[in-house]
Amino acid sequence: MMPFQLTLTSLLERAGRLFPAATIVSQRPDNSTHRYTYADFYHRARALAAMLQRLGLRQGDRVATLMWNHHRHLEAYFAVPAIGGVLHTLNLRLHPDELAYIVNHAEDRFLLVDDVLLPVFDRIKDLVRLEHVIVAPCSGGSDAHGYEDYEAQLATCDADPVYPEITEDDPAGMCYTSGTTGQPKGVVYTHRSISLHALSISLPDHFAISRRDTILPAMSMFHATAWGMPFAGVMNGSAFVLPGPNLQPERILDLLSTHRVTLTGAVPTVWLAVLNALEREPDRWRLEPGLRIVVGGSAAPEALVRRFEPFGARVLQVWGLTETSPIATVSTLKPHMESWPEVERFKVRATQGVPGPFTEIRSVDERGEVAWDGATPGELEVRGPFVADRYFKLPDRQAWTTDGWLRTGDIATIDAEGYIRITDRKKDLIKSGGEWISSIDMENALVAHPAVAEAAVVAVPDPKWQERPLALVVLKPTAVVNADELRSFLAGTFAKWQLPDDVVFVPELPHTSTGKLLKSELRQRFRNWHAENLVAPGA
């Protein structure tokens, strides 16, 4: 066989030659629309590549982006790797100290930044070492604020880029983990890992991406490569709708409806808000029949899967980490399951699914690998061609086993069919009287109550039982329910000793920069919740 290299340069050239008429629609901050074709995208991405080379980019240089989801960010996704650079997407929601640490640790030389995000950059500019800051207009003006101007640079760059010799094992992108403890850790993606990941999520039993699709990435393009959708979509010639910074539920629904989107994705908190808006005004929007909604970042409740069904949308639950590029498993039914009772089908669809080709999983406890019986929990471990085998510039190998598996920190069961079900993060399990309680299972059950918009369950210290569950609940607007009613609602699913000792109603819950529940903050906030204020377990 030919020693053909799997590179993003090849995917860029393919897109320009084969799919010039495919469309890319971007929303600006003021909700106005920018529209162009793959032909425009191709020529501008090549011009950006040539411009970066003119500014001195060398193979292996890191190019940071501080950008929303729009066409210029998509141009950077391909322009930078095509000339041997490393695209480093920055999480614009991080604390300035953390953001500065990441830029310096990655040794970024270049920064592409939206003009509307210059206030974010201003908070770190004196803390970082960047050689070129290039400002992209989003606000309608053309003022680069004293930095290099993205559009002006492209307009004066009429040369073609010089594609260097790139191997598939060369770095193409990087992202830092969004962990809640310790410094963020860098994960470097190669041309090969990104290409294989794009092929994996395109498969019919995964996202089923084709040139007939219109894709709206409602997750962030600044984290975990927007779950690989930009790369897979361009590879297949799909149309794009890029939502910019405005992700209000009504705005997302407007875009889904107006542009007849067929594939989208985001974290559960986004879709719960979208569902609430959709159910309030069911006749206002029409979703494309068969719309696939990818849900990841944290475990989605079965209720979310069910609630989208009347609107003709199909929820695909996924699992993965920054270290897995990130999609490692997808939950779609096997053929023989289609005839199962509805309750069993939904139970399967609410799992995190099965791994794709070449991705291997196992679950282990202190005695070794646990049985695939759907009941025995263990820490999920994974390996494969788009799973990281180290962190950038960090010698610490504690996250990997001696035989080469990534320890994920997720506690999961695996059933006989190979479907995994995440029961908790290792650090979020609640140990009460020597027995484990899954906070995720209880959160998902609470969200199924018609009055509950969002819920978190955390452990609070208890002098007798070591830890007890405390539920923090956000109610839907105008909804009324009390703690005893919610405990009674849970009693149909959980044993008495597992029920939360109390329910605290809060106006909102804290989230990480990528939309996950920030349980560390909740545990800290309620660490002094005294045992005498709680009812006795099982009362």
C-alpha positions as CSV (number, residue, x, y, z in Angstrom):
1,M,0.0,0.0,0.0
2,M,1.1,3.6,-0.6
3,P,2.6,5.4,2.4
4,F,-0.1,8.1,2.1
5,Q,-0.1,10.5,5.1
6,L,-3.3,11.4,6.8
7,T,-3.1,15.2,7.1
8,L,-5.5,18.1,7.4
9,T,-3.7,19.7,4.3
10,S,-5.3,16.9,2.3
11,L,-8.7,17.5,3.8
12,L,-8.5,21.3,3.0
13,E,-7.5,20.6,-0.6
14,R,-10.3,18.0,-0.9
15,A,-12.9,20.5,0.4
16,G,-11.9,23.2,-2.0
17,R,-11.8,21.0,-5.1
18,L,-14.9,18.8,-4.4
19,F,-17.4,20.9,-2.5
20,P,-17.0,24.5,-3.6
21,A,-20.7,25.3,-3.5
22,A,-21.3,24.1,0.0
23,T,-22.3,26.9,2.4
24,I,-21.0,28.2,5.7
25,V,-23.3,30.6,7.6
26,S,-21.9,32.6,10.6
27,Q,-23.8,34.7,13.1
28,R,-22.2,37.9,14.3
29,P,-22.5,39.2,17.8
30,D,-25.3,41.5,16.7
31,N,-27.1,38.5,15.2
32,S,-26.5,39.7,11.6
33,T,-25.5,36.9,9.2
34,H,-22.3,36.3,7.2
35,R,-22.6,33.7,4.4
36,Y,-20.1,32.3,2.0
37,T,-19.2,29.0,0.3
38,Y,-16.5,26.4,0.6
39,A,-14.8,28.0,-2.4
40,D,-14.4,31.2,-0.3
41,F,-13.4,29.3,2.8
42,Y,-10.7,27.4,0.8
43,H,-9.2,30.5,-0.7
44,R,-9.3,32.5,2.6
45,A,-7.8,29.6,4.6
46,R,-4.9,29.3,2.1
47,A,-4.5,33.1,2.3
48,L,-4.4,32.9,6.1
49,A,-1.8,30.2,5.8
50,A,0.4,32.3,3.5
51,M,-0.1,35.3,5.7
52,L,1.2,33.4,8.8
53,Q,4.1,32.1,6.8
54,R,4.9,35.7,5.8
55,L,4.8,36.7,9.4
56,G,7.4,34.1,10.2
57,L,5.5,31.0,11.3
58,R,7.7,27.9,11.4
59,Q,6.7,24.3,11.5
60,G,5.7,23.3,15.0
61,D,4.9,26.9,16.1
62,R,1.7,27.3,18.2
63,V,-1.0,29.6,17.0
64,A,-3.5,30.5,19.7
65,T,-7.1,31.5,18.9
66,L,-9.4,33.5,21.2
67,M,-12.5,33.3,19.0
68,W,-16.2,32.4,19.0
69,N,-17.8,29.9,16.6
70,H,-17.6,31.6,13.2
71,H,-16.1,31.3,9.7
72,R,-12.7,32.9,10.6
73,H,-12.2,30.4,13.4
74,L,-13.0,27.6,10.9
75,E,-10.4,29.0,8.5
76,A,-7.8,28.8,11.3
77,Y,-8.8,25.2,12.0
78,F,-7.3,24.2,8.6
79,A,-4.9,27.0,7.7
80,V,-2.6,26.6,10.7
81,P,-2.2,22.8,10.5
82,A,-1.9,22.9,6.7
83,I,1.5,24.7,7.0
84,G,2.8,22.7,9.9
85,G,1.6,25.0,12.7
86,V,-0.3,23.8,15.8
87,L,-3.7,25.3,16.4
88,H,-4.1,26.1,20.1
89,T,-7.7,27.0,20.9
90,L,-8.0,29.1,24.1
91,N,-10.9,28.8,26.5
92,L,-12.0,32.4,26.7
93,R,-14.1,31.7,29.9
94,L,-11.1,30.8,32.0
95,H,-9.7,33.1,34.8
96,P,-7.0,35.4,33.4
97,D,-4.3,33.8,35.5
98,E,-5.2,30.4,34.2
99,L,-5.4,31.7,30.6
100,A,-2.0,33.3,30.9
101,Y,-0.5,30.2,32.3
102,I,-1.8,28.2,29.3
103,V,-0.5,30.6,26.7
104,N,2.9,30.7,28.3
105,H,3.1,26.9,28.9
106,A,2.2,26.2,25.3
107,E,4.7,28.8,24.2
108,D,2.3,30.4,21.7
109,R,3.9,32.7,19.2
110,F,0.8,34.0,17.4
111,L,-2.7,34.9,18.6
112,L,-5.8,35.3,16.5
113,V,-8.4,37.2,18.5
114,D,-11.9,38.5,17.8
115,D,-12.2,42.3,18.3
116,V,-15.1,41.7,20.7
117,L,-12.8,39.5,22.8
118,L,-10.0,42.1,23.2
119,P,-11.2,42.9,26.7
120,V,-10.4,39.2,27.6
121,F,-7.0,39.6,26.0
122,D,-6.3,42.9,27.7
123,R,-6.5,41.1,31.1
124,I,-3.6,38.9,30.2
125,K,-1.5,40.8,27.6
126,D,1.1,41.9,30.2
127,L,1.4,38.4,31.5
128,V,2.1,36.5,28.2
129,R,4.9,36.4,25.6
130,L,3.3,36.7,22.1
131,E,5.0,37.9,19.0
132,H,2.0,38.6,16.8
133,V,-1.5,39.5,17.8
134,I,-3.9,39.5,14.9
135,V,-7.4,41.0,15.4
136,A,-10.4,39.6,13.5
137,P,-13.4,42.0,13.1
138,C,-16.7,40.7,14.6
139,S,-18.3,44.0,15.6
140,G,-18.7,45.4,12.1
141,G,-15.8,47.8,12.3
142,S,-12.3,47.5,11.0
143,D,-10.3,48.9,13.9
144,A,-7.5,46.5,14.9
145,H,-6.8,48.5,18.1
146,G,-3.1,48.9,17.4
147,Y,-2.6,45.2,16.6
148,E,-2.3,43.5,13.2
149,D,-5.5,43.4,11.2
150,Y,-6.8,40.0,10.1
151,E,-8.7,41.2,7.0
152,A,-6.1,43.8,6.0
153,Q,-3.4,41.1,6.2
154,L,-5.4,38.7,4.1
155,A,-6.2,41.4,1.5
156,T,-2.5,42.1,0.9
157,C,-1.5,38.4,0.8
158,D,-1.7,37.3,-2.8
159,A,0.9,34.5,-2.6
160,D,0.1,30.8,-2.2
161,P,1.2,29.1,1.0
162,V,4.1,26.8,0.8
163,Y,3.0,23.4,2.1
164,P,5.9,21.8,4.0
165,E,6.5,18.1,4.2
166,I,4.2,17.0,7.0
167,T,3.8,13.5,8.4
168,E,0.6,12.3,9.9
169,D,2.3,12.0,13.3
170,D,3.2,15.7,13.4
171,P,1.2,17.9,15.8
172,A,-1.8,19.7,14.4
173,G,-3.7,21.0,17.3
174,M,-3.8,21.3,21.1
175,C,-6.2,21.9,23.9
176,Y,-5.8,22.2,27.6
177,T,-8.0,20.2,30.0
178,S,-10.7,22.0,31.9
179,G,-10.0,20.3,35.2
180,T,-11.3,21.8,38.5
181,T,-8.1,21.0,40.4
182,G,-4.5,21.7,39.7
183,Q,-3.1,23.4,36.6
184,P,-4.7,22.7,33.2
185,K,-2.8,20.0,31.2
186,G,-2.1,20.2,27.5
187,V,-3.2,17.5,25.1
188,V,-1.6,17.6,21.6
189,Y,-3.5,16.2,18.7
190,T,-1.7,14.9,15.6
191,H,-2.9,15.0,11.9
192,R,-3.4,11.3,12.1
193,S,-5.4,11.4,15.3
194,I,-7.7,14.2,14.1
195,S,-8.2,12.5,10.7
196,L,-9.1,9.1,12.3
197,H,-11.4,10.8,14.8
198,A,-13.2,12.6,12.0
199,L,-13.7,9.3,10.2
200,S,-14.9,7.7,13.4
201,I,-17.6,10.2,14.2
202,S,-18.7,10.2,10.6
203,L,-19.7,6.6,10.6
204,P,-23.5,5.7,10.2
205,D,-23.7,4.3,13.7
206,H,-22.1,7.4,15.2
207,F,-23.0,10.9,13.9
208,A,-23.7,9.7,10.4
209,I,-22.2,12.8,8.8
210,S,-22.6,13.3,5.1
211,R,-22.5,16.1,2.5
212,R,-26.3,16.3,2.9
213,D,-26.0,17.5,6.4
214,T,-26.2,21.0,7.8
215,I,-24.2,21.1,11.0
216,L,-24.6,23.6,13.9
217,P,-21.8,23.2,16.5
218,A,-23.5,24.7,19.6
219,M,-20.5,23.5,21.7
220,S,-17.5,25.7,21.8
221,M,-15.0,25.7,19.0
222,F,-12.5,26.9,21.6
223,H,-12.6,23.5,23.5
224,A,-11.8,20.0,22.4
225,T,-12.0,21.0,18.7
226,A,-15.8,21.3,19.0
227,W,-16.0,17.6,19.4
228,G,-14.3,17.1,16.0
229,M,-17.4,18.4,14.1
230,P,-15.5,21.1,12.1
231,F,-13.0,18.6,10.8
232,A,-15.5,15.8,10.1
233,G,-18.0,18.3,8.5
234,V,-15.4,19.8,6.1
235,M,-14.1,16.3,5.3
236,N,-17.6,15.3,4.2
237,G,-18.6,18.6,2.5
238,S,-21.4,19.4,5.0
239,A,-22.9,22.8,5.2
240,F,-22.3,24.7,8.5
241,V,-24.2,27.1,10.6
242,L,-21.8,28.7,13.1
243,P,-23.7,30.5,15.9
244,G,-21.2,33.0,17.2
245,P,-21.4,34.0,20.8
246,N,-25.2,34.1,21.1
247,L,-26.4,30.8,22.5
248,Q,-29.6,31.8,24.1
249,P,-32.2,28.9,23.8
250,E,-34.5,30.9,21.5
251,R,-31.6,31.9,19.3
252,I,-30.4,28.3,18.9
253,L,-33.9,27.3,18.0
254,D,-34.2,30.1,15.5
255,L,-31.0,28.9,13.8
256,L,-32.0,25.2,13.9
257,S,-35.4,26.0,12.4
258,T,-34.4,28.7,9.8
259,H,-31.4,26.7,8.4
260,R,-33.0,23.3,8.6
261,V,-30.1,22.0,10.7
262,T,-29.7,18.2,10.6
263,L,-26.9,17.7,13.2
264,T,-26.0,19.7,16.3
265,G,-24.4,19.2,19.6
266,A,-23.8,20.8,23.0
267,V,-23.7,20.0,26.8
268,P,-26.9,18.9,28.6
269,T,-27.4,22.3,30.3
270,V,-27.8,23.9,26.8
271,W,-30.3,21.3,25.7
272,L,-32.3,21.4,28.9
273,A,-32.8,25.2,28.4
274,V,-33.6,24.7,24.7
275,L,-36.2,22.1,25.7
276,N,-37.8,24.4,28.2
277,A,-38.2,27.1,25.6
278,L,-39.5,24.6,23.0
279,E,-42.1,23.2,25.3
280,R,-43.3,26.7,26.3
281,E,-43.9,27.6,22.6
282,P,-44.2,24.3,20.7
283,D,-45.6,26.0,17.6
284,R,-43.0,28.7,17.3
285,W,-40.2,26.5,15.8
286,R,-40.1,23.5,13.4
287,L,-37.1,21.3,13.8
288,E,-35.9,19.3,10.8
289,P,-37.4,15.8,11.0
290,G,-34.7,13.4,12.2
291,L,-32.5,16.1,13.7
292,R,-29.6,14.5,15.5
293,I,-28.7,16.2,18.8
294,V,-25.3,15.1,20.2
295,V,-25.2,15.5,24.0
296,G,-21.9,15.2,25.8
297,G,-19.7,16.8,28.4
298,S,-21.6,15.2,31.2
299,A,-24.2,12.4,31.5
300,A,-27.6,13.4,30.1
301,P,-30.7,12.3,31.9
302,E,-33.0,9.8,30.2
303,A,-35.8,12.5,30.5
304,L,-33.9,14.7,28.1
305,V,-33.7,11.9,25.5
306,R,-37.5,11.3,25.9
307,R,-38.6,14.9,25.8
308,F,-37.0,15.6,22.4
309,E,-38.9,12.7,20.8
310,P,-42.3,14.5,20.3
311,F,-40.4,17.2,18.3
312,G,-38.9,14.7,15.8
313,A,-35.4,15.0,17.2
314,R,-33.1,12.1,18.1
315,V,-30.6,12.5,21.0
316,L,-27.2,10.8,20.6
317,Q,-25.5,10.6,24.0
318,V,-21.7,10.5,23.8
319,W,-18.7,10.1,26.1
320,G,-15.2,11.3,25.9
321,L,-12.5,13.6,27.3
322,T,-10.1,16.2,26.0
323,E,-7.6,13.3,26.1
324,T,-9.8,11.2,23.7
325,S,-10.0,13.9,21.0
326,P,-12.8,13.9,22.5
327,I,-15.5,11.4,21.3
328,A,-14.8,7.8,22.3
329,T,-18.2,6.3,22.5
330,V,-21.7,7.0,21.0
331,S,-25.0,5.5,22.0
332,T,-27.0,4.2,19.1
333,L,-29.1,1.1,19.1
334,K,-28.1,-2.3,17.6
335,P,-30.6,-3.7,15.1
336,H,-32.0,-6.4,17.4
337,M,-32.8,-3.7,20.0
338,E,-35.2,-1.9,17.7
339,S,-37.9,-4.4,18.7
340,W,-37.3,-4.0,22.4
341,P,-40.0,-2.4,24.6
342,E,-39.8,1.4,24.6
343,V,-38.6,1.6,28.2
344,E,-35.7,-0.7,27.4
345,R,-34.8,1.2,24.2
346,F,-34.7,4.5,26.1
347,K,-32.6,2.9,28.9
348,V,-30.0,2.0,26.3
349,R,-30.1,5.3,24.5
350,A,-29.5,7.0,27.9
351,T,-26.2,5.2,28.3
352,Q,-22.9,6.6,27.0
353,G,-22.9,4.0,24.2
354,V,-20.3,1.7,22.7
355,P,-16.8,2.5,21.5
356,G,-16.0,3.2,17.9
357,P,-13.6,1.1,15.8
358,F,-10.1,0.9,17.2
359,T,-11.1,2.4,20.5
360,E,-10.9,-0.1,23.3
361,I,-12.5,0.2,26.8
362,R,-12.3,-1.6,30.1
363,S,-13.5,-1.0,33.6
364,V,-11.3,-1.9,36.6
365,D,-11.5,-1.9,40.3
366,E,-8.8,-2.7,43.0
367,R,-9.0,-6.4,42.0
368,G,-8.6,-5.9,38.3
369,E,-10.9,-5.7,35.2
370,V,-14.6,-6.1,36.2
371,A,-17.2,-8.1,34.3
372,W,-19.2,-6.7,31.5
373,D,-22.4,-7.4,33.4
374,G,-24.0,-3.9,33.5
375,A,-23.9,-3.9,37.3
376,T,-20.3,-4.0,38.5
377,P,-18.7,-0.5,38.6
378,G,-15.1,0.3,38.1
379,E,-12.9,3.1,36.8
380,L,-13.2,3.4,33.0
381,E,-10.0,3.0,31.1
382,V,-9.5,3.6,27.3
383,R,-6.9,3.3,24.6
384,G,-6.9,3.9,20.9
385,P,-5.3,5.9,18.0
386,F,-6.8,9.2,19.1
387,V,-6.3,8.8,22.8
388,A,-3.4,10.8,24.3
389,D,-0.5,8.9,25.7
390,R,1.1,11.9,27.6
391,Y,0.5,15.5,28.5
392,F,2.4,18.3,26.9
393,K,5.7,19.1,28.7
394,L,4.7,17.1,31.7
395,P,6.6,14.0,32.8
396,D,3.8,12.8,35.2
397,R,2.4,9.5,34.0
398,Q,-0.1,8.9,36.8
399,A,-3.0,9.2,34.4
400,W,-1.8,6.1,32.4
401,T,-1.5,2.5,33.5
402,T,1.8,0.6,33.1
403,D,0.2,-1.3,30.2
404,G,-0.7,1.8,28.3
405,W,-4.4,2.6,29.2
406,L,-5.7,6.1,30.0
407,R,-7.3,6.3,33.5
408,T,-10.3,8.5,32.9
409,G,-11.5,9.1,36.5
410,D,-15.0,8.1,35.4
411,I,-16.8,5.3,37.3
412,A,-18.8,3.1,34.9
413,T,-20.5,-0.2,34.3
414,I,-20.2,-2.0,31.0
415,D,-23.0,-4.4,29.9
416,A,-22.8,-7.6,27.9
417,E,-23.5,-5.6,24.7
418,G,-20.6,-3.3,25.3
419,Y,-22.6,-0.2,26.4
420,I,-21.1,1.9,29.1
421,R,-23.0,3.8,31.7
422,I,-21.2,6.5,33.6
423,T,-22.3,6.3,37.2
424,D,-20.1,9.1,38.5
425,R,-16.8,10.8,38.5
426,K,-14.4,9.0,40.9
427,K,-14.2,12.2,43.0
428,D,-18.0,12.7,43.0
429,L,-19.2,9.4,44.4
430,I,-20.8,9.6,47.8
431,K,-19.8,7.0,50.3
432,S,-22.4,6.7,53.1
433,G,-22.0,4.0,55.8
434,G,-19.6,2.1,53.6
435,E,-22.0,2.0,50.6
436,W,-21.7,4.0,47.4
437,I,-24.4,6.4,46.1
438,S,-24.2,7.7,42.5
439,S,-24.7,11.4,42.4
440,I,-25.3,11.3,38.6
441,D,-28.2,8.8,38.9
442,M,-29.9,10.9,41.5
443,E,-29.4,14.2,39.5
444,N,-30.9,12.6,36.4
445,A,-33.9,11.3,38.4
446,L,-34.5,14.8,39.9
447,V,-34.4,16.4,36.5
448,A,-37.2,14.1,35.4
449,H,-39.5,15.8,37.8
450,P,-41.7,18.3,35.9
451,A,-40.8,21.2,38.3
452,V,-37.0,20.8,38.2
453,A,-34.9,22.7,35.7
454,E,-31.5,21.5,37.0
455,A,-30.1,19.6,39.9
456,A,-26.8,18.7,41.6
457,V,-26.1,16.2,44.3
458,V,-23.0,16.4,46.4
459,A,-21.6,14.7,49.5
460,V,-21.6,16.6,52.8
461,P,-19.7,15.4,55.9
462,D,-21.7,13.4,58.4
463,P,-20.2,12.3,61.8
464,K,-22.1,8.9,61.8
465,W,-22.3,7.9,58.1
466,Q,-19.1,9.6,56.8
467,E,-21.0,11.3,54.0
468,R,-24.6,12.0,53.1
469,P,-26.1,13.2,49.8
470,L,-27.4,16.8,49.7
471,A,-29.5,17.9,46.7
472,L,-29.3,21.4,45.2
473,V,-32.2,22.1,42.9
474,V,-33.1,24.9,40.5
475,L,-36.8,25.1,39.8
476,K,-38.4,26.0,36.5
477,P,-40.0,29.4,36.4
478,T,-43.3,29.5,38.3
479,A,-42.9,25.9,39.4
480,V,-43.6,25.0,43.0
481,V,-42.5,21.9,44.9
482,N,-41.1,21.2,48.3
483,A,-38.3,19.0,49.6
484,D,-40.6,16.2,50.9
485,E,-42.3,16.0,47.5
486,L,-39.0,15.6,45.7
487,R,-37.8,13.0,48.2
488,S,-41.0,11.1,47.7
489,F,-40.5,11.3,43.9
490,L,-37.1,9.8,44.3
491,A,-38.3,7.0,46.6
492,G,-39.7,5.1,43.6
493,T,-36.1,4.7,42.3
494,F,-33.8,4.8,45.3
495,A,-33.7,3.0,48.6
496,K,-34.6,5.1,51.7
497,W,-31.0,5.2,52.9
498,Q,-29.9,6.6,49.5
499,L,-32.3,9.5,49.5
500,P,-30.9,13.0,50.0
501,D,-31.2,14.1,53.6
502,D,-32.3,17.5,52.4
503,V,-33.1,19.5,49.3
504,V,-31.8,23.1,49.0
505,F,-33.5,25.3,46.4
506,V,-31.0,27.7,44.7
507,P,-31.5,30.2,41.9
508,E,-28.7,28.8,39.8
509,L,-25.9,26.2,39.9
510,P,-22.2,26.9,39.1
511,H,-20.7,25.5,36.0
512,T,-17.2,25.0,34.6
513,S,-16.2,27.0,31.5
514,T,-17.3,24.1,29.3
515,G,-20.8,23.8,30.9
516,K,-20.2,21.0,33.4
517,L,-21.6,21.2,37.0
518,L,-18.9,22.7,39.2
519,K,-19.3,20.3,42.1
520,S,-16.1,21.2,43.8
521,E,-17.5,24.7,44.4
522,L,-20.8,23.2,45.8
523,R,-18.9,20.9,48.1
524,Q,-16.9,23.8,49.4
525,R,-20.0,26.0,49.8
526,F,-21.9,23.4,51.8
527,R,-18.9,21.8,53.7
528,N,-20.3,23.1,57.0
529,W,-23.8,21.8,56.5
530,H,-24.1,20.3,60.0
531,A,-25.5,16.9,60.6
532,E,-28.0,18.2,63.2
533,N,-29.7,20.2,60.4
534,L,-30.4,17.1,58.4
535,V,-33.0,14.4,58.8
536,A,-31.8,11.0,59.8
537,P,-31.0,8.7,56.8
538,G,-33.9,6.7,55.7
539,A,-36.4,8.7,57.8
